[in-house]
């Protein structure tokens, strides 16, 4: 009896004793074995042992559209320091950008502007020219966040801009007098933190802060909880947003 004539559950049990190197070598024997060994079910146990393979502790697969074998390969390469070095974009000025990837679009700040680039489907590289530019700041963009409908950016001049992603409309939020270091936004609420030692709460329909919370030092990070009940600046949990709105 040859290997592939065994029942599949027996084959899975046998292959469970192999490590990722042995499985990779086995897949090179013939096309039939290659197709069987490349199944996600064969690699699931090994994937749990590596970081960032998309298999959670309860066994949920976060990235089912990517073969597990490829994810294990990438995880192992990163673990061993084997990676491709590439420069997707390059400028003459040396500025530290803020960036965020959404699907196949990269949003990237460059000085006072935020530019949106498509990723090429064939090579995975960025297109040379941006398809959208969000501008309006008088200083460098320090931070920005994306929602389904808006791009919200904070600048070094203390200004916050709310850009619509479906039109050319933008709204300026005035309140901070120094650079806006951090932002977060969920369900129409905006939280900002600044070097001016304040955290401010806004809504998409207000141009001035609804609430201002003084802090003891500059604020480097803020985050709204998924339940919209609290927010956190530098680890400090304040009163609930619902209480503040009432």
Helices and strands as residue ranges (DSSP letters): G 3-5, H 8-15, H 20-26, H 31-37, H 40-48, H 68-79, E 99-102, E 105-110, E 113-118, E 132-134, E 141-146, E 150-155, E 160-164, E 170-173, E 180-186, E 189-194, E 198-203, E 211-214, E 222-224, E 231-233, E 236-237, H 241-245
